[in-house]
Amino acid sequence: METINLNQSIRPTFNLLRVTFGIVPIVAGADKFTDLLTHWENYINPDLLKMLPFAPHTFMIIVGVIEIIAGLIVLVKPAIGGFIVAGWLTLIALTLLASGNFLDVAVRDLVMAIGAFSLARIAKLVSRIG
């Protein structure tokens, strides 16, 4: 029976997840400043819009900064950053579900949250096995 080297078999998957969940939030966050990918304000829950003490664009800029920071944390400390991104994506999905809009995006964000959560768990394993 062949012995499996966990580090060899898990590290490539870990690195792929780390780069993916690091870069995607950074790109999405940066796009909040330019709206090249989409008009992000359309995704804000209308009930939340009513409660904002400032313009929707200002809110999206704040969201963008948070996403950039979360992506950087994933790249540097994936065991922590993975949980942050998983929580953030879950929060976004819940606000979309509550609004009844963009349900396809909500489901996608929940699936991505599971991936980010998995990254955090794998990061802890990878740090133990060196």
N, CA, C and O atoms as a Tinker XYZ file with bonds, in Angstrom:
   520  protein
     1  N      0.843000   -1.188000    0.000000    73     2
     2  CA     0.000000    0.000000    0.000000    64     1     3
     3  C      0.884000    1.245000    0.000000    63     2     4     5
     4  O      1.880000    1.314000    0.720000    81     3
     5  N      0.506000    2.226000   -0.816000    73     3     6
     6  CA     1.290000    3.449000   -0.966000    64     5     7
     7  C      1.015000    4.409000    0.191000    63     6     8     9
     8  O     -0.135000    4.605000    0.585000    81     7
     9  N      2.066000    4.999000    0.726000    73     7    10
    10  CA     1.932000    5.998000    1.776000    64     9    11
    11  C      1.699000    7.355000    1.129000    63    10    12    13
    12  O      2.398000    7.731000    0.189000    81    11
    13  N      0.717000    8.084000    1.634000    73    11    14
    14  CA     0.394000    9.396000    1.079000    64    13    15
    15  C      1.085000   10.471000    1.907000    63    14    16    17
    16  O      0.972000   10.501000    3.132000    81    15
    17  N      1.793000   11.340000    1.225000    73    15    18
    18  CA     2.403000   12.490000    1.869000    64    17    19
    19  C      1.353000   13.605000    1.873000    63    18    20    21
    20  O      1.087000   14.219000    0.840000    81    19
    21  N      0.765000   13.856000    3.035000    73    19    22
    22  CA    -0.307000   14.854000    3.130000    64    21    23
    23  C      0.132000   16.226000    2.646000    63    22    24    25
    24  O     -0.634000   16.934000    1.993000    81    23
    25  N      1.358000   16.599000    2.963000    73    23    26
    26  CA     1.841000   17.912000    2.563000    64    25    27
    27  C      1.863000   18.032000    1.040000    63    26    28    29
    28  O      1.463000   19.061000    0.496000    81    27
    29  N      2.325000   16.993000    0.351000    73    27    30
    30  CA     2.373000   17.028000   -1.109000    64    29    31
    31  C      0.981000   17.028000   -1.720000    63    30    32    33
    32  O      0.750000   17.706000   -2.722000    81    31
    33  N      0.063000   16.294000   -1.147000    73    31    34
    34  CA    -1.256000   16.199000   -1.755000    64    33    35
    35  C     -2.165000   17.375000   -1.398000    63    34    36    37
    36  O     -3.048000   17.716000   -2.186000    81    35
    37  N     -1.981000   17.995000   -0.255000    73    35    38
    38  CA    -2.846000   19.090000    0.179000    64    37    39
    39  C     -2.304000   20.464000   -0.206000    63    38    40    41
    40  O     -3.085000   21.367000   -0.505000    81    39
    41  N     -0.997000   20.638000   -0.204000    73    39    42
    42  CA    -0.413000   21.964000   -0.427000    64    41    43
    43  C     -0.848000   22.600000   -1.756000    63    42    44    45
    44  O     -1.179000   23.786000   -1.753000    81    43
    45  N     -0.867000   21.883000   -2.891000    73    43    46
    46  CA    -1.319000   22.543000   -4.127000    64    45    47
    47  C     -2.768000   23.039000   -4.036000    63    46    48    49
    48  O     -3.085000   24.121000   -4.530000    81    47
    49  N     -3.638000   22.257000   -3.410000    73    47    50
    50  CA    -5.035000   22.672000   -3.232000    64    49    51
    51  C     -5.105000   23.878000   -2.310000    63    50    52    53
    52  O     -5.837000   24.829000   -2.584000    81    51
    53  N     -4.363000   23.846000   -1.240000    73    51    54
    54  CA    -4.297000   24.961000   -0.293000    64    53    55
    55  C     -3.840000   26.234000   -1.005000    63    54    56    57
    56  O     -4.445000   27.294000   -0.847000    81    55
    57  N     -2.763000   26.118000   -1.791000    73    55    58
    58  CA    -2.238000   27.299000   -2.488000    64    57    59
    59  C     -3.247000   27.857000   -3.489000    63    58    60    61
    60  O     -3.383000   29.074000   -3.619000    81    59
    61  N     -3.952000   26.980000   -4.194000    73    59    62
    62  CA    -4.968000   27.424000   -5.146000    64    61    63
    63  C     -6.094000   28.168000   -4.428000    63    62    64    65
    64  O     -6.530000   29.227000   -4.879000    81    63
    65  N     -6.556000   27.616000   -3.325000    73    63    66
    66  CA    -7.614000   28.272000   -2.555000    64    65    67
    67  C     -7.131000   29.601000   -1.972000    63    66    68    69
    68  O     -7.870000   30.585000   -1.984000    81    67
    69  N     -5.904000   29.634000   -1.464000    73    67    70
    70  CA    -5.355000   30.861000   -0.867000    64    69    71
    71  C     -5.272000   31.977000   -1.901000    63    70    72    73
    72  O     -5.674000   33.110000   -1.635000    81    71
    73  N     -4.754000   31.654000   -3.073000    73    71    74
    74  CA    -4.631000   32.667000   -4.121000    64    73    75
    75  C     -6.021000   33.104000   -4.604000    63    74    76    77
    76  O     -6.269000   34.295000   -4.792000    81    75
    77  N     -6.915000   32.145000   -4.801000    73    75    78
    78  CA    -8.265000   32.468000   -5.273000    64    77    79
    79  C     -9.001000   33.371000   -4.289000    63    78    80    81
    80  O     -9.543000   34.405000   -4.680000    81    79
    81  N     -9.024000   32.981000   -3.005000    73    79    82
    82  CA    -9.770000   33.759000   -2.013000    64    81    83
    83  C     -8.994000   34.972000   -1.519000    63    82    84    85
    84  O     -9.509000   35.754000   -0.720000    81    83
    85  N     -7.763000   35.133000   -1.986000    73    83    86
    86  CA    -7.018000   36.362000   -1.759000    64    85    87
    87  C     -7.257000   37.361000   -2.880000    63    86    88    89
    88  O     -7.571000   38.526000   -2.638000    81    87
    89  N     -7.101000   36.882000   -4.118000    73    87    90
    90  CA    -7.193000   37.777000   -5.277000    64    89    91
    91  C     -8.631000   38.210000   -5.582000    63    90    92    93
    92  O     -8.870000   39.381000   -5.873000    81    91
    93  N     -9.588000   37.282000   -5.518000    73    91    94
    94  CA   -10.972000   37.635000   -5.890000    64    93    95
    95  C    -11.531000   38.769000   -5.018000    63    94    96    97
    96  O    -12.100000   39.712000   -5.569000    81    95
    97  N    -11.395000   38.721000   -3.687000    73    95    98
    98  CA   -11.897000   39.867000   -2.904000    64    97    99
    99  C    -11.152000   41.170000   -3.206000    63    98   100   101
   100  O    -11.745000   42.248000   -3.174000    81    99
   101  N     -9.864000   41.069000   -3.497000    73    99   102
   102  CA    -9.105000   42.283000   -3.831000    64   101   103
   103  C     -9.626000   42.886000   -5.133000    63   102   104   105
   104  O     -9.835000   44.096000   -5.220000    81   103
   105  N     -9.835000   42.046000   -6.143000    73   103   106
   106  CA   -10.345000   42.539000   -7.429000    64   105   107
   107  C    -11.762000   43.092000   -7.273000    63   106   108   109
   108  O    -12.067000   44.179000   -7.765000    81   107
   109  N    -12.627000   42.338000   -6.583000    73   107   110
   110  CA   -14.004000   42.813000   -6.378000    64   109   111
   111  C    -14.007000   44.109000   -5.567000    63   110   112   113
   112  O    -14.771000   45.029000   -5.857000    81   111
   113  N    -13.154000   44.173000   -4.557000    73   111   114
   114  CA   -13.074000   45.386000   -3.739000    64   113   115
   115  C    -12.588000   46.585000   -4.535000    63   114   116   117
   116  O    -13.133000   47.682000   -4.414000    81   115
   117  N    -11.559000   46.374000   -5.349000    73   115   118
   118  CA   -11.034000   47.468000   -6.179000    64   117   119
   119  C    -12.075000   47.920000   -7.200000    63   118   120   121
   120  O    -12.144000   49.101000   -7.542000    81   119
   121  N    -12.880000   46.980000   -7.682000    73   119   122
   122  CA   -13.888000   47.335000   -8.671000    64   121   123
   123  C    -15.008000   48.179000   -8.077000    63   122   124   125
   124  O    -15.750000   48.824000   -8.818000    81   123
   125  N    -15.143000   48.189000   -6.770000    73   123   126
   126  CA   -16.151000   49.048000   -6.140000    64   125   127
   127  C    -15.829000   50.518000   -6.414000    63   126   128   129
   128  O    -16.713000   51.370000   -6.321000    81   127
   129  N    -14.567000   50.824000   -6.752000    73   127   130
   130  CA   -14.154000   52.183000   -7.055000    64   129   131
   131  C    -14.384000   52.543000   -8.524000    63   130   132   133
   132  O    -14.448000   53.722000   -8.869000    81   131
   133  N    -14.511000   51.524000   -9.397000    73   131   134
   134  CA   -14.573000   51.786000  -10.835000    64   133   135
   135  C    -15.850000   51.284000  -11.509000    63   134   136   137
   136  O    -16.230000   51.796000  -12.562000    81   135
   137  N    -16.516000   50.294000  -10.920000    73   135   138
   138  CA   -17.712000   49.672000  -11.514000    64   137   139
   139  C    -17.459000   49.131000  -12.919000    63   138   140   141
   140  O    -18.342000   49.192000  -13.775000    81   139
   141  N    -16.262000   48.604000  -13.159000    73   139   142
   142  CA   -15.972000   48.014000  -14.472000    64   141   143
   143  C    -16.668000   46.666000  -14.646000    63   142   144   145
   144  O    -17.145000   46.353000  -15.737000    81   143
   145  N    -16.728000   45.862000  -13.575000    73   143   146
   146  CA   -17.330000   44.532000  -13.660000    64   145   147
   147  C    -18.852000   44.587000  -13.618000    63   146   148   149
   148  O    -19.523000   43.839000  -14.329000    81   147
   149  N    -19.387000   45.456000  -12.803000    73   147   150
   150  CA   -20.833000   45.613000  -12.655000    64   149   151
   151  C    -21.107000   46.909000  -11.903000    63   150   152   153
   152  O    -20.191000   47.533000  -11.366000    81   151
   153  N    -22.352000   47.300000  -11.870000    73   151   154
   154  CA   -22.743000   48.470000  -11.071000    64   153   155
   155  C    -23.135000   47.935000   -9.695000    63   154   156   157
   156  O    -24.269000   47.498000   -9.494000    81   155
   157  N    -22.208000   47.971000   -8.761000    73   155   158
   158  CA   -22.337000   47.306000   -7.463000    64   157   159
   159  C    -23.499000   47.829000   -6.630000    63   158   160   161
   160  O    -24.058000   47.081000   -5.828000    81   159
   161  N    -23.870000   49.070000   -6.794000    73   159   162
   162  CA   -24.960000   49.641000   -5.988000    64   161   163
   163  C    -26.286000   48.928000   -6.235000    63   162   164   165
   164  O    -27.177000   48.966000   -5.387000    81   163
   165  N    -26.421000   48.279000   -7.391000    73   163   166
   166  CA   -27.650000   47.534000   -7.685000    64   165   167
   167  C    -27.852000   46.365000   -6.725000    63   166   168   169
   168  O    -28.978000   45.903000   -6.541000    81   167
   169  N    -26.778000   45.890000   -6.118000    73   167   170
   170  CA   -26.853000   44.722000   -5.246000    64   169   171
   171  C    -27.185000   45.068000   -3.792000    63   170   172   173
   172  O    -27.368000   44.171000   -2.969000    81   171
   173  N    -27.262000   46.335000   -3.481000    73   171   174
   174  CA   -27.558000   46.727000   -2.104000    64   173   175
   175  C    -29.033000   46.462000   -1.820000    63   174   176   177
   176  O    -29.906000   46.850000   -2.596000    81   175
   177  N    -29.297000   45.802000   -0.708000    73   175   178
   178  CA   -30.658000   45.531000   -0.271000    64   177   179
   179  C    -31.400000   46.869000   -0.143000    63   178   180   181
   180  O    -30.924000   47.765000    0.554000    81   179
   181  N    -32.561000   47.020000   -0.806000    73   179   182
   182  CA   -33.307000   48.296000   -0.736000    64   181   183
   183  C    -33.627000   48.743000    0.696000    63   182   184   185
   184  O    -33.638000   49.941000    0.981000    81   183
   185  N    -33.884000   47.793000    1.590000    73   183   186
   186  CA   -34.148000   48.162000    2.988000    64   185   187
   187  C    -32.901000   48.750000    3.637000    63   186   188   189
   188  O    -32.995000   49.668000    4.452000    81   187
   189  N    -31.738000   48.224000    3.278000    73   187   190
   190  CA   -30.477000   48.756000    3.788000    64   189   191
   191  C    -30.228000   50.154000    3.224000    63   190   192   193
   192  O    -29.748000   51.040000    3.931000    81   191
   193  N    -30.555000   50.342000    1.963000    73   191   194
   194  CA   -30.386000   51.666000    1.344000    64   193   195
   195  C    -31.110000   52.755000    2.127000    63   194   196   197
   196  O    -30.604000   53.866000    2.284000    81   195
   197  N    -32.297000   52.420000    2.613000    73   195   198
   198  CA   -33.096000   53.398000    3.356000    64   197   199
   199  C    -32.438000   53.791000    4.680000    63   198   200   201
   200  O    -32.670000   54.884000    5.197000    81   199
   201  N    -31.622000   52.896000    5.219000    73   199   202
   202  CA   -30.997000   53.140000    6.526000    64   201   203
   203  C    -29.631000   53.810000    6.427000    63   202   204   205
   204  O    -29.104000   54.283000    7.435000    81   203
   205  N    -29.051000   53.859000    5.235000    73   203   206
   206  CA   -27.701000   54.409000    5.093000    64   205   207
   207  C    -27.681000   55.909000    5.380000    63   206   208   209
   208  O    -28.523000   56.651000    4.874000    81   207
   209  N    -26.724000   56.355000    6.190000    73   207   210
   210  CA   -26.617000   57.786000    6.476000    64   209   211
   211  C    -25.803000   58.540000    5.418000    63   210   212   213
   212  O    -25.523000   59.729000    5.572000    81   211
   213  N    -25.425000   57.833000    4.340000    73   211   214
   214  CA   -24.636000   58.449000    3.276000    64   213   215
   215  C    -25.023000   57.821000    1.942000    63   214   216   217
   216  O    -25.852000   56.913000    1.885000    81   215
   217  N    -24.418000   58.314000    0.883000    73   215   218
   218  CA   -24.754000   57.878000   -0.470000    64   217   219
   219  C    -24.401000   56.402000   -0.680000    63   218   220   221
   220  O    -23.446000   55.902000   -0.086000    81   219
   221  N    -25.169000   55.706000   -1.524000    73   219   222
   222  CA   -24.868000   54.302000   -1.821000    64   221   223
   223  C    -23.450000   54.097000   -2.345000    63   222   224   225
   224  O    -22.812000   53.092000   -2.031000    81   223
   225  N    -22.955000   55.035000   -3.136000    73   223   226
   226  CA   -21.591000   54.898000   -3.654000    64   225   227
   227  C    -20.571000   54.920000   -2.513000    63   226   228   229
   228  O    -19.598000   54.166000   -2.529000    81   227
   229  N    -20.793000   55.770000   -1.543000    73   227   230
   230  CA   -19.899000   55.825000   -0.377000    64   229   231
   231  C    -19.918000   54.486000    0.354000    63   230   232   233
   232  O    -18.871000   53.995000    0.776000    81   231
   233  N    -21.088000   53.901000    0.504000    73   231   234
   234  CA   -21.213000   52.593000    1.130000    64   233   235
   235  C    -20.400000   51.551000    0.363000    63   234   236   237
   236  O    -19.699000   50.742000    0.970000    81   235
   237  N    -20.489000   51.569000   -0.961000    73   235   238
   238  CA   -19.767000   50.593000   -1.764000    64   237   239
   239  C    -18.257000   50.813000   -1.690000    63   238   240   241
   240  O    -17.497000   49.848000   -1.769000    81   239
   241  N    -17.818000   52.032000   -1.544000    73   239   242
   242  CA   -16.382000   52.300000   -1.358000    64   241   243
   243  C    -15.915000   51.675000   -0.041000    63   242   244   245
   244  O    -14.848000   51.063000    0.013000    81   243
   245  N    -16.708000   51.829000    1.011000    73   243   246
   246  CA   -16.377000   51.211000    2.306000    64   245   247
   247  C    -16.319000   49.693000    2.158000    63   246   248   249
   248  O    -15.399000   49.049000    2.660000    81   247
   249  N    -17.309000   49.127000    1.466000    73   247   250
   250  CA   -17.329000   47.684000    1.207000    64   249   251
   251  C    -16.067000   47.275000    0.449000    63   250   252   253
   252  O    -15.450000   46.259000    0.767000    81   251
   253  N    -15.688000   48.062000   -0.546000    73   251   254
   254  CA   -14.493000   47.762000   -1.333000    64   253   255
   255  C    -13.238000   47.730000   -0.483000    63   254   256   257
   256  O    -12.403000   46.838000   -0.637000    81   255
   257  N    -13.099000   48.686000    0.403000    73   255   258
   258  CA   -11.924000   48.714000    1.296000    64   257   259
   259  C    -11.914000   47.472000    2.180000    63   258   260   261
   260  O    -10.867000   46.852000    2.366000    81   259
   261  N    -13.065000   47.107000    2.722000    73   259   262
   262  CA   -13.160000   45.905000    3.562000    64   261   263
   263  C    -12.755000   44.676000    2.767000    63   262   264   265
   264  O    -12.009000   43.834000    3.266000    81   263
   265  N    -13.239000   44.563000    1.535000    73   263   266
   266  CA   -12.916000   43.395000    0.719000    64   265   267
   267  C    -11.436000   43.328000    0.373000    63   266   268   269
   268  O    -10.850000   42.246000    0.378000    81   267
   269  N    -10.830000   44.457000    0.077000    73   267   270
   270  CA    -9.393000   44.478000   -0.214000    64   269   271
   271  C     -8.604000   44.030000    1.006000    63   270   272   273
   272  O     -7.679000   43.227000    0.887000    81   271
   273  N     -8.956000   44.533000    2.157000    73   271   274
   274  CA    -8.271000   44.144000    3.400000    64   273   275
   275  C     -8.460000   42.653000    3.662000    63   274   276   277
   276  O     -7.509000   41.963000    4.030000    81   275
   277  N     -9.680000   42.152000    3.476000    73   275   278
   278  CA    -9.946000   40.721000    3.690000    64   277   279
   279  C     -9.103000   39.870000    2.752000    63   278   280   281
   280  O     -8.543000   38.858000    3.174000    81   279
   281  N     -9.002000   40.263000    1.486000    73   279   282
   282  CA    -8.185000   39.520000    0.534000    64   281   283
   283  C     -6.713000   39.508000    0.919000    63   282   284   285
   284  O     -6.042000   38.483000    0.799000    81   283
   285  N     -6.215000   40.644000    1.378000    73   283   286
   286  CA    -4.814000   40.708000    1.824000    64   285   287
   287  C     -4.574000   39.811000    3.033000    63   286   288   289
   288  O     -3.542000   39.146000    3.126000    81   287
   289  N     -5.533000   39.795000    3.959000    73   287   290
   290  CA    -5.400000   38.916000    5.131000    64   289   291
   291  C     -5.352000   37.456000    4.692000    63   290   292   293
   292  O     -4.565000   36.678000    5.230000    81   291
   293  N     -6.184000   37.072000    3.719000    73   291   294
   294  CA    -6.165000   35.696000    3.217000    64   293   295
   295  C     -4.783000   35.349000    2.680000    63   294   296   297
   296  O     -4.275000   34.259000    2.942000    81   295
   297  N     -4.173000   36.259000    1.934000    73   295   298
   298  CA    -2.862000   35.976000    1.351000    64   297   299
   299  C     -1.779000   35.816000    2.407000    63   298   300   301
   300  O     -0.856000   35.019000    2.240000    81   299
   301  N     -1.890000   36.575000    3.499000    73   299   302
   302  CA    -0.858000   36.557000    4.539000    64   301   303
   303  C     -1.160000   35.542000    5.641000    63   302   304   305
   304  O     -0.268000   34.813000    6.075000    81   303
   305  N     -2.392000   35.495000    6.086000    73   303   306
   306  CA    -2.826000   34.613000    7.180000    64   305   307
   307  C     -4.102000   33.875000    6.765000    63   306   308   309
   308  O     -5.187000   34.211000    7.239000    81   307
   309  N     -3.988000   32.879000    5.891000    73   307   310
   310  CA    -5.198000   32.230000    5.368000    64   309   311
   311  C     -6.054000   31.538000    6.423000    63   310   312   313
   312  O     -7.261000   31.393000    6.230000    81   311
   313  N     -5.458000   31.110000    7.528000    73   311   314
   314  CA    -6.250000   30.453000    8.576000    64   313   315
   315  C     -7.223000   31.435000    9.222000    63   314   316   317
   316  O     -8.273000   31.027000    9.719000    81   315
   317  N     -6.892000   32.695000    9.220000    73   315   318
   318  CA    -7.771000   33.738000    9.752000    64   317   319
   319  C     -8.603000   34.351000    8.619000    63   318   320   321
   320  O     -9.819000   34.505000    8.735000    81   319
   321  N     -7.925000   34.693000    7.533000    73   319   322
   322  CA    -8.575000   35.344000    6.405000    64   321   323
   323  C     -9.681000   34.506000    5.786000    63   322   324   325
   324  O    -10.694000   35.043000    5.340000    81   323
   325  N     -9.491000   33.192000    5.757000    73   323   326
   326  CA   -10.518000   32.316000    5.205000    64   325   327
   327  C    -11.825000   32.439000    5.974000    63   326   328   329
   328  O    -12.903000   32.462000    5.380000    81   327
   329  N    -11.726000   32.519000    7.294000    73   327   330
   330  CA   -12.930000   32.681000    8.113000    64   329   331
   331  C    -13.555000   34.066000    7.894000    63   330   332   333
   332  O    -14.778000   34.200000    7.861000    81   331
   333  N    -12.713000   35.089000    7.745000    73   331   334
   334  CA   -13.229000   36.441000    7.509000    64   333   335
   335  C    -13.988000   36.495000    6.188000    63   334   336   337
   336  O    -15.101000   37.016000    6.128000    81   335
   337  N    -13.381000   35.953000    5.123000    73   335   338
   338  CA   -14.033000   35.971000    3.811000    64   337   339
   339  C    -15.297000   35.106000    3.824000    63   338   340   341
   340  O    -16.304000   35.469000    3.216000    81   339
   341  N    -15.244000   33.966000    4.513000    73   339   342
   342  CA   -16.439000   33.110000    4.611000    64   341   343
   343  C    -17.578000   33.860000    5.298000    63   342   344   345
   344  O    -18.722000   33.805000    4.846000    81   343
   345  N    -17.273000   34.546000    6.370000    73   343   346
   346  CA   -18.293000   35.327000    7.075000    64   345   347
   347  C    -18.820000   36.470000    6.226000    63   346   348   349
   348  O    -20.025000   36.721000    6.196000    81   347
   349  N    -17.934000   37.154000    5.546000    73   347   350
   350  CA   -18.320000   38.283000    4.701000    64   349   351
   351  C    -19.242000   37.823000    3.570000    63   350   352   353
   352  O    -20.275000   38.443000    3.315000    81   351
   353  N    -18.864000   36.732000    2.892000    73   351   354
   354  CA   -19.685000   36.209000    1.805000    64   353   355
   355  C    -21.054000   35.733000    2.310000    63   354   356   357
   356  O    -22.069000   35.904000    1.635000    81   355
   357  N    -21.064000   35.143000    3.487000    73   355   358
   358  CA   -22.338000   34.706000    4.072000    64   357   359
   359  C    -23.218000   35.909000    4.380000    63   358   360   361
   360  O    -24.424000   35.875000    4.134000    81   359
   361  N    -22.633000   36.958000    4.909000    73   359   362
   362  CA   -23.378000   38.187000    5.200000    64   361   363
   363  C    -23.968000   38.786000    3.917000    63   362   364   365
   364  O    -25.130000   39.192000    3.894000    81   363
   365  N    -23.169000   38.837000    2.863000    73   363   366
   366  CA   -23.665000   39.353000    1.585000    64   365   367
   367  C    -24.828000   38.493000    1.095000    63   366   368   369
   368  O    -25.862000   39.011000    0.675000    81   367
   369  N    -24.644000   37.172000    1.155000    73   367   370
   370  CA   -25.697000   36.256000    0.691000    64   369   371
   371  C    -26.985000   36.452000    1.484000    63   370   372   373
   372  O    -28.075000   36.458000    0.914000    81   371
   373  N    -26.858000   36.612000    2.789000    73   371   374
   374  CA   -28.056000   36.802000    3.616000    64   373   375
   375  C    -28.779000   38.097000    3.286000    63   374   376   377
   376  O    -30.009000   38.131000    3.283000    81   375
   377  N    -28.031000   39.168000    3.006000    73   375   378
   378  CA   -28.697000   40.427000    2.649000    64   377   379
   379  C    -29.398000   40.300000    1.289000    63   378   380   381
   380  O    -30.468000   40.871000    1.082000    81   379
   381  N    -28.788000   39.553000    0.373000    73   379   382
   382  CA   -29.432000   39.329000   -0.924000    64   381   383
   383  C    -30.684000   38.469000   -0.768000    63   382   384   385
   384  O    -31.721000   38.758000   -1.367000    81   383
   385  N    -30.585000   37.418000    0.034000    73   383   386
   386  CA   -31.757000   36.561000    0.275000    64   385   387
   387  C    -32.881000   37.352000    0.927000    63   386   388   389
   388  O    -34.048000   37.188000    0.572000    81   387
   389  N    -32.532000   38.207000    1.880000    73   387   390
   390  CA   -33.543000   39.012000    2.570000    64   389   391
   391  C    -34.227000   39.990000    1.625000    63   390   392   393
   392  O    -35.404000   40.308000    1.798000    81   391
   393  N    -33.496000   40.464000    0.634000    73   391   394
   394  CA   -34.084000   41.409000   -0.318000    64   393   395
   395  C    -34.934000   40.705000   -1.368000    63   394   396   397
   396  O    -35.785000   41.326000   -2.004000    81   395
   397  N    -34.699000   39.392000   -1.548000    73   395   398
   398  CA   -35.411000   38.655000   -2.585000    64   397   399
   399  C    -34.880000   38.915000   -3.981000    63   398   400   401
   400  O    -35.481000   38.499000   -4.972000    81   399
   401  N    -33.755000   39.604000   -4.054000    73   399   402
   402  CA   -33.131000   39.936000   -5.339000    64   401   403
   403  C    -31.810000   39.188000   -5.498000    63   402   404   405
   404  O    -31.156000   38.848000   -4.512000    81   403
   405  N    -31.432000   38.938000   -6.734000    73   403   406
   406  CA   -30.144000   38.339000   -7.047000    64   405   407
   407  C    -29.923000   37.031000   -6.281000    63   406   408   409
   408  O    -28.849000   36.795000   -5.728000    81   407
   409  N    -30.942000   36.200000   -6.260000    73   407   410
   410  CA   -30.861000   34.940000   -5.511000    64   409   411
   411  C    -29.778000   34.028000   -6.065000    63   410   412   413
   412  O    -29.176000   33.262000   -5.312000    81   411
   413  N    -29.517000   34.095000   -7.370000    73   411   414
   414  CA   -28.443000   33.302000   -7.957000    64   413   415
   415  C    -27.086000   33.719000   -7.398000    63   414   416   417
   416  O    -26.222000   32.878000   -7.152000    81   415
   417  N    -26.910000   35.004000   -7.203000    73   415   418
   418  CA   -25.662000   35.517000   -6.629000    64   417   419
   419  C    -25.560000   35.106000   -5.161000    63   418   420   421
   420  O    -24.474000   34.784000   -4.680000    81   419
   421  N    -26.678000   35.117000   -4.455000    73   419   422
   422  CA   -26.682000   34.702000   -3.047000    64   421   423
   423  C    -26.226000   33.253000   -2.918000    63   422   424   425
   424  O    -25.407000   32.930000   -2.057000    81   423
   425  N    -26.758000   32.383000   -3.774000    73   423   426
   426  CA   -26.364000   30.972000   -3.731000    64   425   427
   427  C    -24.880000   30.836000   -4.068000    63   426   428   429
   428  O    -24.159000   30.089000   -3.407000    81   427
   429  N    -24.425000   31.551000   -5.088000    73   427   430
   430  CA   -23.007000   31.512000   -5.457000    64   429   431
   431  C    -22.132000   31.976000   -4.293000    63   430   432   433
   432  O    -21.099000   31.367000   -4.013000    81   431
   433  N    -22.536000   33.040000   -3.621000    73   431   434
   434  CA   -21.746000   33.543000   -2.497000    64   433   435
   435  C    -21.718000   32.546000   -1.338000    63   434   436   437
   436  O    -20.699000   32.420000   -0.658000    81   435
   437  N    -22.822000   31.838000   -1.108000    73   435   438
   438  CA   -22.826000   30.812000   -0.061000    64   437   439
   439  C    -21.872000   29.669000   -0.409000    63   438   440   441
   440  O    -21.172000   29.154000    0.463000    81   439
   441  N    -21.844000   29.277000   -1.671000    73   439   442
   442  CA   -20.917000   28.222000   -2.096000    64   441   443
   443  C    -19.473000   28.709000   -1.956000    63   442   444   445
   444  O    -18.599000   27.962000   -1.516000    81   443
   445  N    -19.231000   29.963000   -2.332000    73   443   446
   446  CA   -17.886000   30.516000   -2.160000    64   445   447
   447  C    -17.520000   30.607000   -0.680000    63   446   448   449
   448  O    -16.362000   30.403000   -0.317000    81   447
   449  N    -18.483000   30.909000    0.163000    73   447   450
   450  CA   -18.224000   30.969000    1.606000    64   449   451
   451  C    -17.780000   29.604000    2.128000    63   450   452   453
   452  O    -16.895000   29.516000    2.979000    81   451
   453  N    -18.393000   28.552000    1.618000    73   451   454
   454  CA   -17.982000   27.198000    2.006000    64   453   455
   455  C    -16.535000   26.952000    1.570000    63   454   456   457
   456  O    -15.755000   26.353000    2.310000    81   455
   457  N    -16.188000   27.409000    0.386000    73   455   458
   458  CA   -14.808000   27.272000   -0.083000    64   457   459
   459  C    -13.831000   28.042000    0.785000    63   458   460   461
   460  O    -12.757000   27.533000    1.106000    81   459
   461  N    -14.186000   29.267000    1.173000    73   459   462
   462  CA   -13.315000   30.079000    2.032000    64   461   463
   463  C    -13.185000   29.454000    3.423000    63   462   464   465
   464  O    -12.106000   29.458000    4.016000    81   463
   465  N    -14.282000   28.924000    3.931000    73   463   466
   466  CA   -14.250000   28.216000    5.214000    64   465   467
   467  C    -13.322000   27.003000    5.117000    63   466   468   469
   468  O    -12.536000   26.737000    6.027000    81   467
   469  N    -13.423000   26.276000    4.012000    73   467   470
   470  CA   -12.560000   25.108000    3.796000    64   469   471
   471  C    -11.097000   25.525000    3.740000    63   470   472   473
   472  O    -10.229000   24.834000    4.274000    81   471
   473  N    -10.825000   26.661000    3.091000    73   471   474
   474  CA    -9.455000   27.181000    3.061000    64   473   475
   475  C     -8.913000   27.388000    4.471000    63   474   476   477
   476  O     -7.794000   26.978000    4.778000    81   475
   477  N     -9.705000   28.020000    5.319000    73   475   478
   478  CA    -9.256000   28.279000    6.694000    64   477   479
   479  C     -8.952000   26.981000    7.427000    63   478   480   481
   480  O     -7.962000   26.887000    8.152000    81   479
   481  N     -9.805000   25.981000    7.237000    73   479   482
   482  CA    -9.592000   24.681000    7.890000    64   481   483
   483  C     -8.339000   23.992000    7.348000    63   482   484   485
   484  O     -7.540000   23.447000    8.109000    81   483
   485  N     -8.180000   24.022000    6.034000    73   483   486
   486  CA    -6.995000   23.394000    5.421000    64   485   487
   487  C     -5.730000   24.141000    5.835000    63   486   488   489
   488  O     -4.685000   23.521000    6.030000    81   487
   489  N     -5.811000   25.464000    5.971000    73   487   490
   490  CA    -4.636000   26.257000    6.377000    64   489   491
   491  C     -4.130000   25.804000    7.746000    63   490   492   493
   492  O     -2.922000   25.741000    7.978000    81   491
   493  N     -5.047000   25.495000    8.636000    73   491   494
   494  CA    -4.638000   25.013000    9.963000    64   493   495
   495  C     -3.939000   23.661000    9.859000    63   494   496   497
   496  O     -2.956000   23.412000   10.557000    81   495
   497  N     -4.445000   22.792000    8.990000    73   495   498
   498  CA    -3.839000   21.487000    8.776000    64   497   499
   499  C     -2.452000   21.634000    8.154000    63   498   500   501
   500  O     -1.503000   20.987000    8.599000    81   499
   501  N     -2.327000   22.473000    7.136000    73   499   502
   502  CA    -1.061000   22.677000    6.461000    64   501   503
   503  C     -0.020000   23.256000    7.434000    63   502   504   505
   504  O      1.149000   22.876000    7.376000    81   503
   505  N     -0.425000   24.155000    8.312000    73   503   506
   506  CA     0.528000   24.723000    9.265000    64   505   507
   507  C      1.028000   23.682000   10.258000    63   506   508   509
   508  O      2.154000   23.782000   10.747000    81   507
   509  N      0.197000   22.681000   10.560000    73   507   510
   510  CA     0.609000   21.611000   11.481000    64   509   511
   511  C      1.588000   20.636000   10.836000    63   510   512   513
   512  O      2.502000   20.135000   11.492000    81   511
   513  N      1.387000   20.367000    9.527000    73   511   514
   514  CA     2.245000   19.368000    8.880000    64   513   515
   515  C      3.477000   19.986000    8.245000    63   514   516   517
   516  O      4.351000   19.284000    7.738000    81   515
   517  N      3.535000   21.327000    8.280000    73   515   518
   518  CA     4.732000   22.015000    7.809000    64   517   519
   519  C      4.797000   22.162000    6.388000    63   518   520
   520  O      5.761000   22.727000    5.870000    81   519
